[in-house]
Amino acid sequence: MNYDYLIVGAGLFGAVFAHEMTRKGKKCLVIDKRDHIAGNIYTKKWADIDVHWYGAHIFHTSNKSVWEYINQFCEFNNFVNSPVAVYKDELYNLPFNMNTFSKMWNIKTPEEAKKIIADQRAAEANKTGEPANLEEHALSMVGRDVYEKLIKGYTEKQWGRDCKDLPAFIIKRLPLRFTYNNNYFNDRYQGIPIGGYTQIIEKMLNGIDIRLNTEYKTFAASKDRDVTWDKVLYTGMIDEYFDYKLGELEYRSLKFEHELIEGEENYQGNAVVNYTERNIPYTRIIEHKHFDFGTQPDTIITKEYPATWNKGDEPYYPINDDRNTKLYKDYAKLAEDEKNVIFGGRLGNYRYYDMDKVIEAALEVVEKEA
């Protein structure tokens, strides 16, 4: 059998592309190396709780057309992301807002908070001048207190390096809100799909041929395979596609430790709690039932551990420093010569995407192909 498109990766990008091209009359085959569809937004039902298996995913967007698009496939609840952060025996609201500042400095008004931050920023600017690294950059934006308690340890765990050894551009901005508003995102539309994310991909891929536990290179090279195709949509690692011939792109990885706590209705009182001290090995604990306002008699938590990425590990966050950005551009030039291969998604484009941006990018590719 011949397909118009072989789609490598059954995550959100691949599923949107497959769904739309099938609607346009094209025949698609979707393969994935994992034993399930939905990629990193995969949710698994466990103890009647929808567990975000690869970390918390909160859908948020200001793009009305994307919101309407995703709502074809599910109904969203009204979850608003309001994480909290634990530093030693102190607890703070995120993002940095008046609740944070009031707790940190025992103040009440935006004027008081702005003065403290301005004084601290000025003190740091006088010490360092132009920021030379992430630490100096963060201090120049938010001052010493917020940096030391809520940024430093968390960031060092994420990247596996001291903030003084990280480039300043990693933190492009640190929004300070001088209102008592704990909504993490500014986007107009936000929520969690009732019933989890996997159903979305199931509906997108309904009627489309899928093969799981199938690695692209092995599948494509097999002399015994029973299918052919005209073009490939490749959402895997672009450097892996080219057998790392120019070198390896770098990533940070994650490890997840899931735990069912029987007889515990409410472990931490919030869906996401960040742990900002560096000596605590995980960055956050997720309690999944709170994404759905669950009342189940048990609960499930996930501890999320940043990890060094090695070849063969799951890559989560690209390290977009100068070295890797240049290397990706070199791979992108090679990709231009692959006339029957489209590279897309987080790994194919070597960039971090929020879910709404994944949908936008996939629909742009569909438009070019149509």
Secondary structure, 3 states (H helix, E strand, C coil): CEEEEEEECCCHHHHHHHHHHHHCCCCEEEECCCCCCCHHHCEEEECCEEEECCCCCCEEECCHHHHHHHCCCCCECCCCCCCEEEECCEEEECCCCHHHHHHHHCCCCHHHHHHHHHHHHHHHHHHHCCCCCHHHHHHHHHCHHHHHHHHHHHHHHHHCCCHHHCCHHHCCCCCCCCCCCCCCCCCCEEECECCCCHHHHHHHCCCCEEECCCCHHHHHHCCCCCCEEEEEEECCCHHHHCCCCCCCCCEEEEEEEEEEECCCCCCCCCCEEEECCCCCCCCEEEEHHHHCCCCCCCEEEEEEEEEECCCCCCCCEECCCHHHHHHHHHHHHHHHCCCCEEECHHHHCCCCCCHHHHHHHHHHHHHHHC
